[in-house]
Amino acid sequence: MTLIQRLMYDLRPSPVLAGLTAWLVIVFVGCGPRPSQESMDELALYTTREVVDTATASLTLVPSVEQMLEVPSSLTLEEKIGLLLDSLSVNHFGGLKLEVLSLEKTPEGETLLRVNLAESPDFVFPDSLGQYHSWYEYFQGSMGGQHTSIVLEETVLQREYPGDWVDRVEFYYRGEPMGTWDHAFLQGEIRRRP
């Protein structure tokens, strides 16, 4: 008998093992009610990509879906937003905190979301925690600030999502409304639909 034949002979399942496997499959898969398939919604996590603006012969950044996040349809809007912000934080911003300050109806009946870009309690000044451990670093340079602004705006507003979502968003930094920054474009209320 060759070595390969010997290995194949040793690896064939025994009747006892085959019977035990079949019994386990029947007990755990075949018997009893099957778990229901919960309906899921897909939310987009955005990034940017560079394109050439032919009119000015310059590069510009445009939003691009990087990945889809599946969340149970049964969650409340606030729960969906929380999961989205947590995923955005981990996937794009090194775990920096994105907090829901409020989610409220406006007098016009629209839903307004306020999102805070929170710094670590150890934050003293830009780069005091090392590179990319503070929001400040993500807004450096015109391309960096534009990229960060697009990723935050497009991911939070979910303009392509067909379900119930927020109509407007306001961004805050350390609990204060985003002011005018050299490379950030997140001031004031930003509407989902123009």
C-alpha positions as CSV (number, residue, x, y, z in Angstrom):
1,M,0.0,0.0,0.0
2,T,1.4,3.4,-1.0
3,L,1.7,6.3,1.5
4,I,-1.2,8.2,-0.1
5,Q,-3.4,5.1,-0.1
6,R,-2.5,4.6,3.6
7,L,-3.4,8.2,4.4
8,M,-6.7,8.0,2.5
9,Y,-7.6,4.7,4.4
10,D,-6.8,6.4,7.8
11,L,-8.9,9.5,6.9
12,R,-12.1,7.7,5.9
13,P,-14.9,8.3,8.4
14,S,-15.8,5.5,10.8
15,P,-19.4,4.4,10.8
16,V,-19.7,5.6,14.5
17,L,-18.3,9.0,13.6
18,A,-20.6,9.3,10.6
19,G,-23.6,8.3,12.6
20,L,-22.8,10.8,15.4
21,T,-22.3,13.6,12.8
22,A,-25.7,12.8,11.1
23,W,-27.4,12.8,14.6
24,L,-25.9,16.2,15.5
25,V,-26.9,17.7,12.1
26,I,-30.5,16.4,12.6
27,V,-30.7,17.7,16.2
28,F,-29.2,21.1,15.6
29,V,-30.4,21.9,12.1
30,G,-33.3,19.7,11.2
31,C,-35.4,19.7,14.3
32,G,-37.5,22.5,15.7
33,P,-38.3,25.9,14.3
34,R,-35.8,27.7,12.2
35,P,-34.8,31.1,13.3
36,S,-36.6,33.8,11.3
37,Q,-34.6,35.8,8.9
38,E,-34.7,39.4,10.2
39,S,-35.1,42.1,7.7
40,M,-31.9,44.1,7.2
41,D,-31.2,47.7,6.0
42,E,-28.0,48.7,4.2
43,L,-26.3,51.9,5.1
44,A,-23.3,53.2,3.2
45,L,-19.9,54.1,4.6
46,Y,-18.3,56.6,2.2
47,T,-14.8,57.5,1.3
48,T,-13.6,59.7,-1.5
49,R,-11.9,59.2,-4.9
50,E,-10.0,61.7,-7.0
51,V,-11.3,62.7,-10.4
52,V,-10.0,65.2,-12.9
53,D,-12.1,68.3,-13.4
54,T,-11.6,68.8,-17.1
55,A,-12.8,72.4,-16.9
56,T,-10.0,73.4,-14.6
57,A,-7.6,70.5,-15.2
58,S,-7.3,69.9,-11.5
59,L,-8.0,67.0,-9.2
60,T,-11.1,67.1,-7.1
61,L,-12.6,64.7,-4.5
62,V,-16.0,63.0,-5.0
63,P,-17.9,60.8,-2.6
64,S,-17.7,57.0,-3.2
65,V,-19.3,54.2,-1.3
66,E,-16.5,52.2,0.4
67,Q,-18.6,49.5,2.0
68,M,-22.2,48.7,3.1
69,L,-23.2,48.2,6.7
70,E,-26.1,45.9,7.4
71,V,-28.3,46.8,10.3
72,P,-31.6,45.3,11.5
73,S,-34.6,47.1,10.1
74,S,-36.3,46.8,13.4
75,L,-33.9,49.2,15.1
76,T,-34.9,52.8,15.8
77,L,-33.5,55.6,13.8
78,E,-31.3,56.6,16.7
79,E,-30.0,53.1,17.1
80,K,-29.2,52.9,13.4
81,I,-27.4,56.2,13.5
82,G,-25.4,55.0,16.6
83,L,-24.2,51.9,14.7
84,L,-23.4,54.0,11.7
85,L,-21.3,56.5,13.7
86,D,-19.5,53.7,15.5
87,S,-18.6,52.0,12.2
88,L,-17.5,55.3,10.7
89,S,-15.3,56.1,13.7
90,V,-13.6,52.7,13.6
91,N,-13.2,52.4,9.8
92,H,-12.1,56.0,9.0
93,F,-11.1,57.9,12.1
94,G,-9.0,55.5,14.3
95,G,-11.8,55.1,16.8
96,L,-12.2,58.9,17.5
97,K,-15.6,59.4,19.1
98,L,-18.6,60.6,17.1
99,E,-21.6,61.3,19.5
100,V,-25.2,62.0,18.9
101,L,-25.9,65.2,20.7
102,S,-29.6,65.3,19.7
103,L,-32.1,63.9,17.2
104,E,-35.2,66.1,17.1
105,K,-38.1,67.2,14.9
106,T,-37.9,70.8,13.7
107,P,-41.0,73.1,13.6
108,E,-41.2,72.2,9.8
109,G,-41.5,68.5,10.7
110,E,-38.0,67.6,9.5
111,T,-35.6,65.5,11.5
112,L,-32.4,67.3,12.6
113,L,-29.4,65.4,13.9
114,R,-26.6,67.0,15.8
115,V,-23.3,65.1,15.8
116,N,-20.3,65.9,18.0
117,L,-16.7,65.2,17.1
118,A,-15.3,64.5,20.6
119,E,-11.7,64.6,21.6
120,S,-10.1,62.3,24.1
121,P,-10.1,63.6,27.7
122,D,-6.3,63.7,27.4
123,F,-6.4,66.1,24.4
124,V,-4.5,69.3,25.2
125,F,-3.7,70.9,21.8
126,P,-3.2,69.6,18.2
127,D,-0.8,66.7,18.0
128,S,-0.5,66.4,21.8
129,L,-1.6,62.8,21.6
130,G,0.4,61.9,18.5
131,Q,-0.5,61.9,14.9
132,Y,-4.1,61.0,14.0
133,H,-5.2,60.7,17.6
134,S,-7.3,63.9,17.4
135,W,-9.8,65.3,15.0
136,Y,-7.5,68.2,14.3
137,E,-5.2,66.0,12.2
138,Y,-8.0,64.8,9.9
139,F,-8.7,68.4,8.8
140,Q,-5.1,69.3,7.9
141,G,-4.4,70.3,4.3
142,S,-7.0,71.1,1.7
143,M,-7.3,67.5,0.5
144,G,-7.4,66.1,4.1
145,G,-10.1,68.5,5.2
146,Q,-12.1,68.0,2.1
147,H,-11.9,64.2,2.4
148,T,-12.9,64.3,6.1
149,S,-15.8,66.7,5.4
150,I,-17.1,64.6,2.5
151,V,-16.8,61.3,4.4
152,L,-18.7,62.7,7.5
153,E,-21.4,64.5,5.5
154,E,-22.2,61.8,3.0
155,T,-22.1,58.9,5.5
156,V,-24.2,60.7,8.1
157,L,-26.8,62.0,5.5
158,Q,-27.2,58.7,3.6
159,R,-28.5,60.4,0.6
160,E,-29.1,57.2,-1.3
161,Y,-30.8,55.3,1.6
162,P,-34.5,54.8,0.7
163,G,-35.8,54.5,4.3
164,D,-36.7,57.0,7.0
165,W,-33.7,59.1,7.7
166,V,-32.6,62.5,9.0
167,D,-33.3,65.6,6.8
168,R,-30.5,67.8,8.2
169,V,-27.3,67.5,10.2
170,E,-25.2,69.9,12.2
171,F,-21.7,69.0,13.2
172,Y,-20.1,70.1,16.4
173,Y,-16.5,70.0,17.6
174,R,-15.9,69.4,21.3
175,G,-19.6,70.4,22.0
176,E,-19.5,73.7,20.1
177,P,-20.9,74.3,16.6
178,M,-18.3,73.8,13.9
179,G,-16.9,77.2,13.1
180,T,-15.0,78.3,10.1
181,W,-12.0,76.2,9.7
182,D,-9.5,76.5,6.9
183,H,-10.1,73.1,5.4
184,A,-13.4,71.9,7.0
185,F,-16.7,72.3,5.2
186,L,-19.2,71.3,7.9
187,Q,-20.5,74.7,9.1
188,G,-24.2,75.2,9.8
189,E,-27.1,72.9,8.9
190,I,-26.4,70.6,6.0
191,R,-29.5,69.3,4.2
192,R,-30.0,65.8,2.9
193,R,-32.0,67.0,-0.1
194,P,-31.2,70.3,-1.7
